[in-house]
């Protein structure tokens, strides 16, 4: 089987046959040169399947699912709440968050948020490509942009880790099954009023991850790496 993985959002099962869309068909048949009769893999939140190219007609690949390769056994809910940042840095953060296993992306609107609109379709494309390349099965759910106060109100039962340069705490430990959410501020950091709201929440743990001031994307990647390692240990 070729080491080619494509995200397929519809239900898959053995002996299921269908067509890839035009973009995926072009990639697999014209770019990667997978020939009729050869195999590749399709995946979604339910698992990964081996599929065979049956035909290539009208710029579309006809495929047949041969067997199931693996099931999705990831039960860890890791979220990232972030204030949107400039495009290139945002793309990097989304890509690496996906690779590190984030299951939900929550863009938040803070007082100092500079980028106040995001392209959800662009973010969705990034997470699909990152999932295909990193061998994960599911892709993160992407929430609509929400106000910071609403985020706090709606996530009182979530374990939230807040990157805080002013704290001396360097430890976190969550033993329950609640989702763990990393909270990252905007490029100009949270305002004092926002910091006050954060620190008054009983479900939020401030943690210092570095003595230096980190860029938003660096802080997100660093904190997600810590959580990923924690879940593995």
C-alpha positions as a Python dict, from the first residue, in 0.01 Angstrom:
ca = {
    (1, 'X'): (0, 0, 0),
    (2, 'X'): (123, 349, -84),
    (3, 'X'): (193, 572, 216),
    (4, 'X'): (-77, 816, 105),
    (5, 'X'): (-355, 917, 344),
    (6, 'X'): (-662, 1120, 253),
    (7, 'X'): (-932, 1251, 483),
    (8, 'X'): (-1278, 1130, 381),
    (9, 'X'): (-1565, 1279, 581),
    (10, 'X'): (-1833, 1028, 478),
    (11, 'X'): (-1896, 685, 631),
    (12, 'X'): (-1658, 409, 522),
    (13, 'X'): (-1688, 31, 535),
    (14, 'X'): (-1545, -278, 364),
    (15, 'X'): (-1665, -310, 1),
    (16, 'X'): (-1785, 51, 1),
    (17, 'X'): (-1720, 218, -335),
    (18, 'X'): (-1740, 581, -440),
    (19, 'X'): (-1547, 865, -602),
    (20, 'X'): (-1288, 1107, -466),
    (21, 'X'): (-1352, 1474, -529),
    (22, 'X'): (-1170, 1652, -811),
    (23, 'X'): (-891, 1791, -592),
    (24, 'X'): (-811, 1461, -419),
    (25, 'X'): (-839, 1272, -748),
    (26, 'X'): (-587, 1503, -912),
    (27, 'X'): (-349, 1471, -616),
    (28, 'X'): (-355, 1093, -595),
    (29, 'X'): (-362, 1009, -967),
    (30, 'X'): (-172, 1295, -1132),
    (31, 'X'): (63, 1419, -858),
    (32, 'X'): (142, 1101, -663),
    (33, 'X'): (103, 877, -970),
    (34, 'X'): (-98, 605, -796),
    (35, 'X'): (-217, 378, -1076),
    (36, 'X'): (-538, 183, -1127),
    (37, 'X'): (-522, -130, -910),
    (38, 'X'): (-289, 28, -654),
    (39, 'X'): (-393, 117, -301),
    (40, 'X'): (-395, 415, -66),
    (41, 'X'): (-570, 488, 264),
    (42, 'X'): (-877, 687, 365),
    (43, 'X'): (-948, 798, 719),
    (44, 'X'): (-1196, 982, 939),
    (45, 'X'): (-1294, 990, 1306),
    (46, 'X'): (-1411, 627, 1291),
    (47, 'X'): (-1084, 478, 1170),
    (48, 'X'): (-864, 416, 867),
    (49, 'X'): (-929, 196, 566),
    (50, 'X'): (-725, 62, 276),
    (51, 'X'): (-878, 147, -62),
    (52, 'X'): (-796, 47, -419),
    (53, 'X'): (-826, 261, -730),
    (54, 'X'): (-1084, 99, -957),
    (55, 'X'): (-1092, 356, -1235),
    (56, 'X'): (-1001, 711, -1332),
    (57, 'X'): (-1262, 882, -1548),
    (58, 'X'): (-1381, 1241, -1593),
    (59, 'X'): (-1104, 1365, -1360),
    (60, 'X'): (-1237, 1153, -1073),
    (61, 'X'): (-1091, 847, -901),
    (62, 'X'): (-1330, 555, -843),
    (63, 'X'): (-1223, 358, -536),
    (64, 'X'): (-1320, 42, -349),
    (65, 'X'): (-1258, -4, 23),
    (66, 'X'): (-1073, -332, 80),
    (67, 'X'): (-1019, -356, 454),
    (68, 'X'): (-1011, -162, 779),
    (69, 'X'): (-659, -85, 901),
    (70, 'X'): (-727, 61, 1246),
    (71, 'X'): (-992, 214, 1469),
    (72, 'X'): (-985, 547, 1646),
    (73, 'X'): (-898, 491, 2013),
    (74, 'X'): (-814, 850, 2111),
    (75, 'X'): (-1035, 955, 2402),
    (76, 'X'): (-833, 1256, 2515),
    (77, 'X'): (-1007, 1589, 2464),
    (78, 'X'): (-745, 1861, 2420),
    (79, 'X'): (-865, 2205, 2318),
    (80, 'X'): (-689, 2524, 2216),
    (81, 'X'): (-852, 2861, 2284),
    (82, 'X'): (-663, 3139, 2112),
    (83, 'X'): (-693, 3499, 1999),
    (84, 'X'): (-641, 3510, 1619),
    (85, 'X'): (-298, 3638, 1512),
    (86, 'X'): (-136, 3734, 1182),
    (87, 'X'): (-194, 3485, 903),
    (88, 'X'): (144, 3310, 869),
    (89, 'X'): (182, 3265, 1245),
    (90, 'X'): (-180, 3154, 1276),
    (91, 'X'): (-132, 2892, 1005),
    (92, 'X'): (175, 2758, 1186),
    (93, 'X'): (-7, 2742, 1519),
    (94, 'X'): (-307, 2561, 1370),
    (95, 'X'): (-85, 2313, 1187),
    (96, 'X'): (125, 2225, 1491),
    (97, 'X'): (-177, 2212, 1722),
    (98, 'X'): (-331, 1953, 1491),
    (99, 'X'): (-10, 1749, 1485),
    (100, 'X'): (-2, 1757, 1867),
    (101, 'X'): (-352, 1612, 1896),
    (102, 'X'): (-583, 1908, 1959),
    (103, 'X'): (-946, 1802, 1920),
    (104, 'X'): (-1111, 2145, 1924),
    (105, 'X'): (-998, 2493, 1815),
    (106, 'X'): (-1173, 2787, 1980),
    (107, 'X'): (-1091, 3134, 1842),
    (108, 'X'): (-1168, 3404, 2100),
    (109, 'X'): (-1213, 3777, 2070),
    (110, 'X'): (-1028, 3970, 2343),
    (111, 'X'): (-989, 4343, 2396),
    (112, 'X'): (-643, 4344, 2235),
    (113, 'X'): (-717, 4102, 1953),
    (114, 'X'): (-579, 4260, 1635),
    (115, 'X'): (-706, 4008, 1379),
    (116, 'X'): (-1083, 4015, 1429),
    (117, 'X'): (-1190, 3789, 1143),
    (118, 'X'): (-1076, 3440, 1051),
    (119, 'X'): (-1121, 3224, 743),
    (120, 'X'): (-1276, 2904, 877),
    (121, 'X'): (-1251, 2725, 542),
    (122, 'X'): (-878, 2802, 527),
    (123, 'X'): (-826, 2672, 881),
    (124, 'X'): (-1021, 2358, 793),
    (125, 'X'): (-793, 2297, 496),
    (126, 'X'): (-485, 2334, 718),
    (127, 'X'): (-611, 2089, 981),
    (128, 'X'): (-701, 1828, 717),
    (129, 'X'): (-356, 1850, 558),
    (130, 'X'): (-187, 1833, 900),
    (131, 'X'): (-397, 1530, 1000),
    (132, 'X'): (-312, 1351, 675),
    (133, 'X'): (60, 1410, 728),
    (134, 'X'): (75, 1333, 1100),
    (135, 'X'): (-102, 996, 1090),
    (136, 'X'): (-392, 1100, 1312),
    (137, 'X'): (-746, 990, 1233),
    (138, 'X'): (-978, 1265, 1348),
    (139, 'X'): (-951, 1633, 1268),
    (140, 'X'): (-1009, 1915, 1518),
    (141, 'X'): (-1353, 2070, 1543),
    (142, 'X'): (-1335, 2442, 1463),
    (143, 'X'): (-1561, 2674, 1660),
    (144, 'X'): (-1681, 3012, 1539),
    (145, 'X'): (-1512, 3324, 1675),
    (146, 'X'): (-1655, 3396, 2020),
    (147, 'X'): (-1618, 3676, 2272),
    (148, 'X'): (-1377, 3609, 2557),
    (149, 'X'): (-1643, 3653, 2828),
    (150, 'X'): (-1866, 3400, 2651),
    (151, 'X'): (-1578, 3152, 2634),
    (152, 'X'): (-1526, 3170, 3011),
    (153, 'X'): (-1899, 3142, 3078),
    (154, 'X'): (-1946, 2841, 2850),
    (155, 'X'): (-1644, 2646, 2977),
    (156, 'X'): (-1681, 2639, 3355),
    (157, 'X'): (-1657, 2258, 3351),
    (158, 'X'): (-1339, 2249, 3143),
    (159, 'X'): (-989, 2218, 3286),
    (160, 'X'): (-819, 2530, 3146),
    (161, 'X'): (-446, 2590, 3151),
    (162, 'X'): (-346, 2953, 3125),
    (163, 'X'): (9, 3046, 3023),
    (164, 'X'): (104, 3314, 3275),
    (165, 'X'): (447, 3471, 3299),
    (166, 'X'): (358, 3622, 3638),
    (167, 'X'): (288, 3295, 3819),
    (168, 'X'): (543, 3076, 3995),
    (169, 'X'): (343, 2760, 3933),
    (170, 'X'): (511, 2513, 3698),
    (171, 'X'): (289, 2209, 3758),
    (172, 'X'): (-52, 2089, 3650),
    (173, 'X'): (-230, 1759, 3705),
    (174, 'X'): (-581, 1670, 3591),
    (175, 'X'): (-709, 1331, 3700),
    (176, 'X'): (-1071, 1361, 3587),
    (177, 'X'): (-1206, 1302, 3238),
    (178, 'X'): (-1297, 1663, 3164),
    (179, 'X'): (-1148, 1826, 2852),
    (180, 'X'): (-818, 2009, 2895),
    (181, 'X'): (-804, 2348, 2723),
    (182, 'X'): (-495, 2561, 2663),
    (183, 'X'): (-576, 2932, 2678),
    (184, 'X'): (-350, 3164, 2477),
    (185, 'X'): (-384, 3540, 2473),
    (186, 'X'): (-342, 3792, 2189),
    (187, 'X'): (-13, 3940, 2073),
    (188, 'X'): (-49, 4225, 2324),
    (189, 'X'): (-152, 3983, 2604),
    (190, 'X'): (-471, 4000, 2806),
    (191, 'X'): (-571, 4326, 2972),
    (192, 'X'): (-562, 4350, 3352),
    (193, 'X'): (-940, 4319, 3365),
    (194, 'X'): (-926, 4003, 3153),
    (195, 'X'): (-646, 3862, 3368),
    (196, 'X'): (-862, 3924, 3672),
    (197, 'X'): (-1151, 3732, 3515),
    (198, 'X'): (-919, 3444, 3431),
    (199, 'X'): (-760, 3415, 3773),
    (200, 'X'): (-1101, 3428, 3945),
    (201, 'X'): (-1210, 3110, 3768),
    (202, 'X'): (-1170, 2799, 3984),
    (203, 'X'): (-1129, 2575, 3681),
    (204, 'X'): (-829, 2766, 3543),
    (205, 'X'): (-470, 2680, 3636),
    (206, 'X'): (-204, 2944, 3561),
    (207, 'X'): (132, 2794, 3464),
    (208, 'X'): (471, 2938, 3378),
    (209, 'X'): (638, 2758, 3088),
    (210, 'X'): (933, 2992, 3031),
    (211, 'X'): (1105, 3292, 3183),
    (212, 'X'): (1096, 3468, 2847),
    (213, 'X'): (799, 3637, 2682),
    (214, 'X'): (681, 3400, 2411),
    (215, 'X'): (497, 3476, 2092),
    (216, 'X'): (139, 3348, 2089),
    (217, 'X'): (211, 3062, 1850),
    (218, 'X'): (524, 2961, 2044),
    (219, 'X'): (333, 2959, 2373),
    (220, 'X'): (56, 2747, 2223),
    (221, 'X'): (294, 2489, 2077),
    (222, 'X'): (498, 2474, 2400),
    (223, 'X'): (195, 2422, 2624),
    (224, 'X'): (36, 2166, 2394),
    (225, 'X'): (365, 1975, 2386),
    (226, 'X'): (366, 1963, 2767),
    (227, 'X'): (10, 1831, 2777),
    (228, 'X'): (78, 1573, 2507),
    (229, 'X'): (380, 1446, 2699),
    (230, 'X'): (177, 1442, 3023),
    (231, 'X'): (-88, 1221, 2867),
    (232, 'X'): (176, 981, 2736),
    (233, 'X'): (360, 947, 3067),
}
